[in-house]
Amino acid sequence: MIVQQGRPEPPLDRLEPDAELTVVRTADEFRAALPGTEVLFLNDFRSNLLREVGPGQLRWIHTSSIGVDPVLTPEIVNSDIVVSNSRGVCERPIAEWVLGVLLMFAKDLRRTIELQQERTWLHRETEPILGRKALVVGPGPVGRETVLLLRAAGMEVKIVGRSARIDPELGPIAPIGDLDELLGESEDVILTLPLTEETRGLFNASRLGKMRSGSRLVNVGRGAVIVEHDLLAAIDSRHLRGAALDVFEQEPLPEEHPFWSRSSILVSPHASGDLVGWRGRVVDCFAENLRRWKANEPLRDVVDIRKLGVIGPAFASGT
């Protein structure tokens, strides 16, 4: 069964011709299709159908995203349902987006475009990327790619994870207890965190206040990791110089939200990882795992959802 709500339909013709597919978009369709269904391809990461209806007799759920927020319900976390994600599709594109927005800020490209529209020739000096101090919070797949790319661009990057350890590729990872100290040392802070009960609201007024004055914040993890009105206050007071946000607590972001009107905040529609052709790559991930499922072989990219724990809905509907 394929859950498909409000997104372009993926190229399902790439799946095996003998696969029995049912595409559902509503709670009623989902409820009607559940009996006898063992496998679910959750193509819309914003879907709340599993919370509304429940998992029925599902044995395996595959998500089109890296995050698995919609499946972190008590029924699923406390069950034997296998959950896998589409790792390997969006990590590098998201890292490239992060580097892109940091370059945009450092080189003042938004102002350059504005001045061109005004037909104004105004010489300005800009900031370097080389040697700039960045902190990546969340050393998961996206965080890993981001660290490697920013270091390749010449930035000095430190990392905060759940616990202290030495990563063979990334080097030292500081524990979450060191976060506040490292925030004060960093010019750019990049959030690549999943949404859990521990990370929800992690960047509130107190923590934002510990960031270095004039620093910038980038969020490509989950919107609810940041307390949005606290971020707005930090921007308006000019404690933070800017923010680039690809994720929000409510998506789509409401038209009346104040983020839209702040020139120092970049609003991106949760699209940092969406390269041309990404839907086909996601289906390819699912197709390979479906072949393995039918052949009774180990699945790829299985997620330990018990480690993540139960959370509330990751996204509030904007409709």
PATOR-705378 format. One line per field, with one value per residue (C-alpha): x, y, z; residue in three letters; residue number from 1. Coordinates in steps of 0.001 Angstrom, whole numbers, padded with zeros to 6 digits, always signed. Last residue first. Layout:
<atoms>
px	X;...
py	Y;...
pz	Z;...
residuo	ALA;...
num	NUM;...
</atoms>
This chain:
<atoms>
px	-004926;-001622;-001375;+000716;+003891;+005819;+002808;+003704;+006703;+007350;+010960;+014017;+015870;+012729;+012574;+015809;+015660;+016264;+018347;+018494;+016261;+017638;+016557;+013256;+013088;+009821;+011286;+014524;+012624;+010590;+013821;+015137;+011828;+011731;+015162;+014316;+011112;+013189;+015544;+012598;+011264;+014687;+014749;+015519;+016963;+014752;+017007;+016621;+012903;+011155;+009610;+012593;+012241;+015448;+015417;+017395;+014849;+012087;+008605;+008027;+009143;+006225;+003702;+000610;+000951;+001065;+004193;+003151;+003962;+003634;+006624;+008921;+011673;+013987;+015074;+018007;+018633;+020362;+022368;+021358;+021378;+019806;+016880;+014537;+016482;+016570;+012875;+012004;+013987;+012024;+008747;+009842;+010820;+013285;+013431;+009819;+010975;+012790;+016306;+017424;+017808;+020477;+021324;+023598;+025990;+025963;+026229;+027481;+024706;+023883;+020762;+019451;+019731;+017741;+015145;+014487;+016572;+015800;+012073;+011611;+015050;+014498;+010928;+012290;+012484;+015595;+018508;+020434;+020770;+023548;+025100;+027257;+029700;+030452;+032270;+029252;+027343;+030214;+029703;+025955;+026327;+028868;+026235;+025055;+028292;+031145;+031996;+035717;+036790;+034442;+035593;+036582;+034114;+035491;+032839;+030980;+027223;+024021;+025900;+027637;+030059;+032789;+033544;+036325;+035347;+037580;+035025;+036015;+035239;+031759;+031249;+032401;+030355;+027226;+027507;+027779;+024952;+022634;+023448;+023365;+025855;+023256;+024264;+026773;+028846;+030625;+033681;+034738;+038290;+037624;+034056;+035149;+032899;+031918;+032967;+030537;+030394;+026969;+025757;+021965;+019620;+016963;+016545;+020333;+020464;+017992;+020020;+023226;+021405;+020437;+024003;+025561;+028740;+028701;+024915;+024621;+027708;+026076;+022896;+024754;+026744;+023489;+021895;+024887;+024483;+020802;+021703;+024271;+021784;+018740;+018842;+021241;+018781;+015267;+013862;+013089;+010639;+009987;+006794;+007429;+005350;+005998;+007209;+004260;+001379;+002987;+003394;+006728;+005599;+004980;+008413;+010483;+013067;+015181;+012212;+010272;+009351;+009138;+006756;+006896;+004632;+001303;-001606;-003498;-001073;-003382;-006155;-005468;-001845;-000965;-002850;-000821;+000988;+003738;+006359;+004230;+005432;+004764;+005259;+003268;+003689;+001524;-001976;-004712;-007061;-005490;-007087;-010434;-008811;-006410;-009195;-011236;-008231;-007593;-004944;-004511;-002662;-003092;-000337;-000085;+003514;+003660;+004982;+007965;+008209;+009606;+006066;+005500;+007103;+006176;+002874;+003288;+002545;-000703;-001228;+000120;+000238;+001219;+000000
py	+023275;+024113;+020738;+020572;+018582;+016176;+014714;+013682;+011566;+007958;+006850;+007454;+004437;+002346;+003389;+001586;+002349;-000291;+001116;-002039;-005047;-008489;-011163;-013060;-012992;-011016;-008567;-008270;-007408;-004891;-003423;-002927;-001402;+000942;+002345;+002606;+004436;+006980;+007367;+008025;+010677;+012355;+012950;+016678;+017323;+017593;+017706;+021396;+021376;+021984;+025185;+027551;+030742;+032764;+035026;+038310;+040019;+039317;+039521;+035820;+034832;+036852;+034090;+035529;+033376;+030224;+028037;+024909;+023299;+024131;+023591;+024640;+023208;+024733;+027645;+029959;+032357;+035709;+038101;+036692;+039066;+041540;+042118;+041223;+038037;+036801;+037669;+035716;+032752;+032849;+033014;+029929;+027646;+025557;+021737;+021945;+022721;+019457;+018963;+021419;+024398;+027073;+029650;+032675;+034410;+038111;+037554;+034019;+031642;+031407;+033518;+030966;+028427;+030485;+031637;+028083;+025854;+022445;+022975;+019314;+017664;+015379;+014426;+013487;+015365;+014478;+016905;+018449;+021900;+024096;+026801;+029422;+031796;+029352;+029860;+030728;+027744;+025481;+026310;+025715;+022407;+020774;+018687;+017393;+015432;+016457;+014454;+014106;+012928;+012960;+009845;+007390;+009002;+009630;+009736;+011998;+011454;+012660;+014516;+017869;+018536;+021090;+022532;+024885;+025933;+025426;+024389;+020752;+021230;+022428;+019406;+016840;+018352;+018547;+014952;+013769;+015996;+014584;+010974;+011612;+013839;+016175;+019739;+021008;+023909;+026271;+028492;+030364;+029507;+029946;+031149;+034767;+037790;+040540;+044060;+046354;+048454;+049877;+050185;+050539;+049387;+048756;+045145;+044894;+046238;+043576;+040836;+042056;+042273;+038587;+037725;+039098;+037027;+035519;+035077;+033510;+031383;+030030;+029467;+027434;+025397;+024339;+023578;+021407;+019486;+018959;+017636;+015263;+013755;+013489;+010072;+007960;+006866;+006205;+004843;+001487;+000499;-003103;-003651;-005750;-003428;-000929;+001807;+001138;+001293;+004061;+006270;+007141;+006293;+009860;+011044;+008657;+011107;+010097;+010517;+008228;+006032;+002230;+000440;-003325;-005790;-003999;-005703;-002503;+000428;+002968;+005118;+008706;+008324;+006203;+008655;+011641;+012219;+014821;+012358;+011664;+008540;+006144;+002791;+000291;-003500;-006146;-005417;-008003;-005461;-001998;-000906;+000261;+002226;+003911;+004856;+006261;+008148;+009719;+009475;+005780;+004045;+000263;-001770;-005517;-006082;-008418;-005683;-005056;-001402;+001162;+001847;+003554;+006764;+008836;+010726;+014457;+015339;+016171;+012805;+009496;+006521;+003522;+000000
pz	+005485;+007125;+008738;+011860;+011426;+013619;+015384;+018947;+019763;+020812;+021060;+018873;+020229;+019911;+016262;+015389;+011661;+008959;+006125;+003998;+004520;+005343;+002797;+002858;-000952;-000873;+001630;-000357;-003533;-001545;-000186;-003704;-004816;-001811;-002553;-006276;-005351;-003431;-006395;-008687;-006353;-006271;-010035;-009878;-006443;-003373;-000329;+000547;-000288;+003009;+001584;+002181;+004236;+004528;+007580;+007635;+005373;+007886;+006349;+005699;+009214;+010605;+009751;+008043;+004946;+007074;+006662;+004785;+007126;+010808;+013101;+010300;+008109;+005488;+007658;+007026;+009909;+010281;+012381;+015730;+018714;+016342;+018741;+015880;+015123;+018733;+019124;+015982;+017266;+020516;+018566;+016623;+019473;+017464;+017398;+016199;+012682;+012066;+010739;+008041;+010371;+009822;+012492;+012130;+014510;+015361;+019112;+019762;+020702;+024398;+023939;+021462;+024258;+026745;+024240;+023032;+020812;+022297;+021690;+020726;+020863;+023865;+022900;+019520;+016222;+014247;+014401;+011506;+013075;+011702;+013880;+012165;+013876;+016684;+020000;+022146;+020780;+021832;+025501;+025343;+023517;+025825;+027634;+024254;+024029;+021707;+018603;+017905;+014426;+011453;+009608;+012353;+014798;+018271;+020966;+023373;+023678;+022021;+019337;+018931;+016092;+015395;+011974;+010905;+007368;+004347;+001717;+002237;+005924;+005015;+002766;+005333;+008159;+006025;+004848;+008453;+009663;+007011;+007941;+011709;+013525;+015080;+015963;+013409;+014726;+012360;+012687;+009522;+008490;+004775;+004284;+004027;+004689;+002258;+001322;-000479;-003650;-004386;-007991;-007796;-010562;-007838;-008999;-009048;-005497;-004328;-006023;-004360;-001028;-001289;-002274;+000909;+000326;+003814;+003877;+000441;+001105;+004267;+002256;-000364;+002139;+003787;+000421;-000519;+002741;+001928;-001525;+000046;+002519;+000243;-001418;+000653;+003314;+002143;+005410;+007020;+009739;+010806;+012803;+015918;+018103;+020887;+018518;+016188;+018657;+020717;+017625;+016026;+012502;+011302;+012541;+010420;+009143;+006145;+003824;+001475;+004430;+004415;+006802;+007421;+009244;+008943;+010686;+011493;+011699;+013357;+011894;+012929;+013968;+010943;+008747;+010004;+006712;+006625;+005343;+002265;+000422;+003263;+001519;+003588;+003611;+005303;+003978;+004685;+006218;+005815;+002524;+003950;+006768;+004364;+001981;+004869;+006249;+002865;+000153;-000569;-003407;-003531;-005154;-005760;-006864;-009874;-012183;-009898;-008955;-011391;-012660;-009297;-010539;-007459;-007306;-006829;-003172;-001365;+000260;-001077;+001277;-000857;+000000
residuo	THR;GLY;SER;ALA;PHE;ALA;PRO;GLY;ILE;VAL;GLY;LEU;LYS;ARG;ILE;ASP;VAL;VAL;ASP;ARG;LEU;PRO;GLU;ASN;ALA;LYS;TRP;ARG;ARG;LEU;ASN;GLU;ALA;PHE;CYS;ASP;VAL;VAL;ARG;GLY;ARG;TRP;GLY;VAL;LEU;ASP;GLY;SER;ALA;HIS;PRO;SER;VAL;LEU;ILE;SER;SER;ARG;SER;TRP;PHE;PRO;HIS;GLU;GLU;PRO;LEU;PRO;GLU;GLN;GLU;PHE;VAL;ASP;LEU;ALA;ALA;GLY;ARG;LEU;HIS;ARG;SER;ASP;ILE;ALA;ALA;LEU;LEU;ASP;HIS;GLU;VAL;ILE;VAL;ALA;GLY;ARG;GLY;VAL;ASN;VAL;LEU;ARG;SER;GLY;SER;ARG;MET;LYS;GLY;LEU;ARG;SER;ALA;ASN;PHE;LEU;GLY;ARG;THR;GLU;GLU;THR;LEU;PRO;LEU;THR;LEU;ILE;VAL;ASP;GLU;SER;GLU;GLY;LEU;LEU;GLU;ASP;LEU;ASP;GLY;ILE;PRO;ALA;ILE;PRO;GLY;LEU;GLU;PRO;ASP;ILE;ARG;ALA;SER;ARG;GLY;VAL;ILE;LYS;VAL;GLU;MET;GLY;ALA;ALA;ARG;LEU;LEU;LEU;VAL;THR;GLU;ARG;GLY;VAL;PRO;GLY;PRO;GLY;VAL;VAL;LEU;ALA;LYS;ARG;GLY;LEU;ILE;PRO;GLU;THR;GLU;ARG;HIS;LEU;TRP;THR;ARG;GLU;GLN;GLN;LEU;GLU;ILE;THR;ARG;ARG;LEU;ASP;LYS;ALA;PHE;MET;LEU;LEU;VAL;GLY;LEU;VAL;TRP;GLU;ALA;ILE;PRO;ARG;GLU;CYS;VAL;GLY;ARG;SER;ASN;SER;VAL;VAL;ILE;ASP;SER;ASN;VAL;ILE;GLU;PRO;THR;LEU;VAL;PRO;ASP;VAL;GLY;ILE;SER;SER;THR;HIS;ILE;TRP;ARG;LEU;GLN;GLY;PRO;GLY;VAL;GLU;ARG;LEU;LEU;ASN;SER;ARG;PHE;ASP;ASN;LEU;PHE;LEU;VAL;GLU;THR;GLY;PRO;LEU;ALA;ALA;ARG;PHE;GLU;ASP;ALA;THR;ARG;VAL;VAL;THR;LEU;GLU;ALA;ASP;PRO;GLU;LEU;ARG;ASP;LEU;PRO;PRO;GLU;PRO;ARG;GLY;GLN;GLN;VAL;ILE;MET
num	319;318;317;316;315;314;313;312;311;310;309;308;307;306;305;304;303;302;301;300;299;298;297;296;295;294;293;292;291;290;289;288;287;286;285;284;283;282;281;280;279;278;277;276;275;274;273;272;271;270;269;268;267;266;265;264;263;262;261;260;259;258;257;256;255;254;253;252;251;250;249;248;247;246;245;244;243;242;241;240;239;238;237;236;235;234;233;232;231;230;229;228;227;226;225;224;223;222;221;220;219;218;217;216;215;214;213;212;211;210;209;208;207;206;205;204;203;202;201;200;199;198;197;196;195;194;193;192;191;190;189;188;187;186;185;184;183;182;181;180;179;178;177;176;175;174;173;172;171;170;169;168;167;166;165;164;163;162;161;160;159;158;157;156;155;154;153;152;151;150;149;148;147;146;145;144;143;142;141;140;139;138;137;136;135;134;133;132;131;130;129;128;127;126;125;124;123;122;121;120;119;118;117;116;115;114;113;112;111;110;109;108;107;106;105;104;103;102;101;100;99;98;97;96;95;94;93;92;91;90;89;88;87;86;85;84;83;82;81;80;79;78;77;76;75;74;73;72;71;70;69;68;67;66;65;64;63;62;61;60;59;58;57;56;55;54;53;52;51;50;49;48;47;46;45;44;43;42;41;40;39;38;37;36;35;34;33;32;31;30;29;28;27;26;25;24;23;22;21;20;19;18;17;16;15;14;13;12;11;10;9;8;7;6;5;4;3;2;1
</atoms>
